């Protein structure tokens, strides 16, 4: 799929709906409240056997589509997987060295100061007092800045949904927590590899396990400080061929953590501090381009039965209406000068999209 087709595809959700519901927030540095008494989960990799019961539990309580291969099929562990719109948690197998393997559950880490939320100019993400980072797609325009901002590559976009694609990710079973229930994955774990509780208490539990068996555990609680701290934390096994790290030393833990698929180079500062400046200041027109082209494409498809001459005229009129609507929003948010510049850019972009395609662009 080339760039032109990609932009066209991404906006099929509908321009008018997006413009009508999006409440665009002004970019600027701010901080999210830190909820010291929020919940979290401690994942102990030394106890995980890769049974995929957590995947099954997540699928069940969130009513997600059944996977292509059943949860009893362990062959999926032979290939590295990421979370998807229909699989909000996945288990991967990691080579820890000297023929030893360990399993790690991957899902949204529910950061204390989430980069996804700072990058989202329509404010679809919210950090909740109970520790969850939740997403409301009613205002989403499909820009996918959250996917770019997330240091853990978690948010996933419904590329296969043609009319109203949104972002999907682990919700920390937010509704279940409000009812006093455990997250589906924690409830389904039969090996006590997932411990649910207050985040501050989980850190104490992790420290006690490390102190009790320093040869078994790496002296590093992943997520305690990484990327500003996360609600979901990981206890890693200590590889036999690597020295023990100093308590919480990210640089010394780097090599061992890498074997478990974890990055200790993110630093202790919230990633949101970087994404506010880098993504929050991106001109609004960039976010509306995919919507503009996609809306034009959808309207064109609905008029395929019209005679060729009338179709061309109708399509041009619809494109103009769409452009006027987008420019109106930009003028309201950024002023007349920005709106006029945006109009010029969109005219150029539409001219390029309507230009005859070469053989190389046709595929």
N, C-alpha and C positions, 0 to 999 in steps of 0.2 A: 504493500500500500504506500503510495507516494504522499508527500506532504499535503498536496491539494485535496486528495481524497480523505486524508486523515482529518483535516480541518472541517471538511464538509460533513463527515460522519459524526463528529463530536457535537455538532450543534442541533441535531435533529429533534431535541427535546422541545424546541419551540421558543421563538424569540419573545413574543408578546408576554407569555407566562413568566419568563425569566425577568423581563424588565419590570413587570408589574409587582413582583414579590421581593425582588432583591433590595435589601436595605444596605446600601454601601457605606461602610464605616471609613472614617478618615484614618489614613496611616499615621502611626505615631508610636513612640516607645511607651510601653506600660508594662506592668507586672501582674501576674495572676496571683490571687490570694493563696497563701500556703496553708493548707488544712492539716495541722499537726496531728489531728486525731483521726485522719482518714484511714480507710482500710487498705489492705494490700494482700499479696500472695507471695510466699517464699517457695521457689521451685528448687528442690534438692535433686540435682542431677545424679547423685550417687544412689538414689533410691528409685529412679525412673528406669523401667524395663522396656520402654517403647511399645507398650501394649495398645496404645491409641484409644484407651478408654476415655481419656479427656476429650479427644476429638469427637468421639461418639456422643458424649454428654453435651458438648457444646452444640452439636448438630441437633440433638433432640430438643433441648430446652428453647433453642432459638428457631426451631421449625425450619431448618435449612434443607435444601434439596439433598437427596441421597448422593453420595459420591459415586464415581464411575466404578471404583473398586470398593468392596465392602470393608468395614473397619477391621475385620478379622484378617484381611490380607496384609501381611507384613512386608510384601515385596516393595510397597511404596517407599519404605525406609531406605531402599538402595539408591534413591534419587533425591537430591536436595530439593525441598519444596518451600514455597512462600505462601503466605496467607492469600486468599482470594475472596471475591464477593460471596462465594458459597462455602468457604472453609475459613472460619475466623480464627481457628487455632490449628496448628500442625506440629507434628513431632518429627524431628530430624535426628539422624545418627551421625555422631562425630568421632573421628579417629583421634584419640588422645595420646597415641604413641605406644610403641612396644606391643602392638597387637591388642591394645585395650580400647574398647569403644564405650561411648556414653550417649545418652539420649537427652535431648533438650526440647521442651515445649516452647513454641513461638506463638505469640499473640501480641496485641497492643500492650505496651509497657505502662500506659496510663501515667505519663510523666507528671511530675509536680507542677512544672511550668511548661505545658505542651507546645512544641514548635508548630504543630499542625494548626492549633488555635491562633497562634500569633500570625501565621501566614494567610489565614482565611479572612479576606476583606469583607465577606458577607456574614461573618460571625456564626458559622454553622457549628462550631465546636465550643463546648463549655466544660470547664473543670468543675466537678461537683465536690461538695464537702465530704462525701463518703469515699472519695479517691478516684472515682470513675471520670474518664474523659469521654463525653458522649457527643454524638453528631446528629444534627437535625438538617436533613436535606431539603427542607421546604424552600430555602433561600439559595441553595447551591446553584451556581452558574456553570459548573463543570470545568473550572480553570485548572484544577488539580494541583494548585500550589501546595496543598497539604502533603501530597505525595512526594513532592520535591523536598519539602522542609523536614519531613520525618527522618530522624537519623537511624531508625530501625526498619525503614522500608515496609511499613505496615499497611497504611490505607490503600485500598484497592478499588479501582473504578469499574463500573459495570459496562465494559466495552461491548458486551453482547446484548445490551438492552437498547433498542433503537429509539424509543420514544421518551423515556424519562430516566436516564441513567444517573445514578448517584454513587457516592462513596460508601463502601462497606468495611466494617472492622469490628473487632471485639468491643462489646459494650460494658464489659465487667459485669454482665448480667444485672444491669442497673435496676431494672424492675424487681428482680428477685431479691436484691439487697434491701430494697425498700420494704419487702414483705418479710424480712428476717431470714431469708433462705441463702444458702451458699451458691456461689457461681456453679454453673452446670459442670464445668471441668473438674472443679475441686470435689464436688459431690460424687463424681464418677471415678475418681482416682482410688484404686484399690491398694496402692503401695505406699501411701502416706508421703508421696513425693511432692504434694502440693499442700502447703499450710496456709490457711486463711486467718487473718486477724488484723489488729491495728498495726499499721506500718512500723511504728516505733517499737512495738513488742516483737515483731518479726525480726528486726535487726538484732535484738537481744538474743532471740532463739538461735539465730545464725551464728552469732559470736560464741555462744555456749557449745554449739556443735563443733566449731572449728577448734576451740580450746580443748575439747574432750578428745579430738582425734586429728591432730595437725598433720599427720601423714596421709590421712584420707582426703582432707579438704584443702583447697587453695585458700590461703588466708586473705580472701577478698570477697566481699559481698557485692556482687554486681547489681547496680541500681541504687545502692545506698547514696552515692554521690554522682554517679555517671550522668552526664547531660542534665545536671541540676537535681538529680534524684528521681526515682520512679516508684510507682506503687507496686509493680511486679518486680521482684528481685530474684537473683539466681545464686545458688551455691554450687560451685564447680569442683570436680575432683582434681586433686593435684597429680599431674603426670609424674610418673616415677623417675623419668629421665631429666626432669627439670628441678632446679632448686626451689625451695619455698620462698615466697615473696615476703617482704616486710608487710605488716598489717596495713591493708588498704592502699598499698603502693601500686598505682596504676601502671607505671612504667615497668616495674618488675613483674607485674602480673600479665603483661601484654602477650607474651608468647603462649602461655598456658591458656589464656582466655581466647586467643585466636583459634586454637584447636577446637574450642567449644562454640566457635562461630560468634563470639562476642568481642566488641570493640571497646577497649579501655582508653582509647585516645580521644574520646569525645570531650574530656575535661569535666570540671565540676560546675561550670557556669551553665545556666539554662540555655538550651539551644534557641529558645524564643528570642533571646537578646540579639541573636544574629539574624533571624528570619524577619524580625520587625523591619530592620533597615534594608535587607536585601530584597525581600518580596513585598513588603507592605507599600513600598514606594513605586512599584511597577505601574505604569500608566494604565488606567482602566480600559483603554481601547484594546489592549492585548487580551484582556479577559473576554471582551465582547466579540473579537474576530471569529472564533470558532462558532459562537452562537449565531452570528450574522450569516456566515456561509451555510451553516447547517439549516437555519431557518429558510434560506433561499432555496436550498436543495429540496427540503420537504415540500415547500409550496410548488416547486417545479414538478415533482413526482405526482402531485395530486391533479395536475392539469395535463397529463400526458394524452388524454383523449381529445383535447382541444386541437383545432387545426394549427399547423405549424406557425403561421403568421400571428394568429391570436395568442398562441402560447408565448411567443417571444415578447409580445407587447405586455401581456398579463404578468409575466415573470419580471420584466423590467419595472413595472409599476409596484409590484410587491417588494422588490428589492429596495426601491426608493422609500417605501413606507417603513421598511425595517430600518434603513439607514437613518431616516428622520427620527425614529423613536430612540435609537441608540444615541444619536447626537444630542437629542433633548436631555437625556439622562446625564451625559457628560457635561453639557453646558450648565446644568443645575449643580453638579458636584465640583467642576473644575473651572468654569467660566467660559465666556464666549470664545476667547482665543484658543483654548484647548479644544473646544468643540469644532471650530473651523478646521483646525489642524487634523483632527480625527476624521472629519468628513473627507478631506483631501486624501488621507491615507487609505480610507475605505474605498474611495473611488478608484484609486490605483490598484488596490487589492482585488476589487471586483473585476476590473479590466483584465487583470492577469488571469483570474479564474475563468473568465469568458473567452480568453484567447484560444485559438486553435491549438490542440495538443499534438505534440510530436509523438513519434512511435515510442520513444523512451519514457514519456510521461503517461502514456495510455495504460500502463500496467500498474 
